[in-house]
Amino acid sequence: MSEELYADGFDDAIIGIGRQFNKTIVVYDESKCLDILIKRDGMTEEEAIEFFEFNVVGAYVGEHTPIYVRLSSYFEDVLD
């Protein structure tokens, strides 16, 4: 039985399924999640980051809570 939990409204940001011991966890690209909030909900970048950090990353919903990953290209953009 699959027990993965999905973040509502962020299907286009899924990059894979992570595995740990006997559980599987949905993995999302953080920058794609932010893009969704900006484009879909009309948020500014600052609003999207604040909302995402508090309401998405900060929402623990059990041992199958999704994981949000900052891909290396994200850091390359930030550090340039």
N, C-alpha and C positions, 0 to 999 in steps of 0.2 A: 504494500500500500504506500503510495506516494504521499508525503507529508509536507512538501515544500509550501512555503507561504510566499505570496506574491504581493508586491506593493501596488495598490490600486492606481491605475492611470499611468504606469511607467513601463508597460510591456515593451515599448520600442527601445528601452534602455537596457534590456536584459542582454548580458554578454555570455552567460553560461550557467552551469550548475556546479556548485562546489560540493565536494564530498569530505566528510570528516567522520572518522570512525563509522558509526552505523547510521549517520544521518546525511541528508542532502539539503543544500541551501541554495536558493536562487541568488545569483550574483549580478549586480547592476553596475553600469558605468556612471559614475557620479556626474561627470560633465554632461552626459546625455539627459540625465534626470533634471539638471539645472536648465538645460535648453528647453525641455518640455514645459517646465514651470514658466519660463520666460515667454515662449511662443503660445502655449495653450491658455495660460492664465493671465497673460499680459503683465507679468511682474517685471520689475527692473532686476538687474543682476544682483544687486544688494538684497532686495526683497526675497528673491529666489533662494539665495544662499542662507539667509536667516530662517526662512520657512523650512527649507530642506534640512538644515542642521537640527532644528528643534522638533519638527513634526514628523520627519521621515527617519533620519538617522537616529534620533532620540527616542523612537518608538520601539521599545522592546516588546515583542509579542510571543515570546517563548523560545525554546531551543532551536527552532527553525526560522528565526528572524532573518530576513535577507541581509546580504552583505553588500556594501557600496564601495566600489574600488575607484581610486584615482589612477588612471592609466599613465604610463610614463610620458606620453605625449602631453598630458596635462601639465606635468612638472616642467617640461621643456618650454612650453608656452609661458608659464608663470615666471621662470627663471631668466628668460630672455629679456 
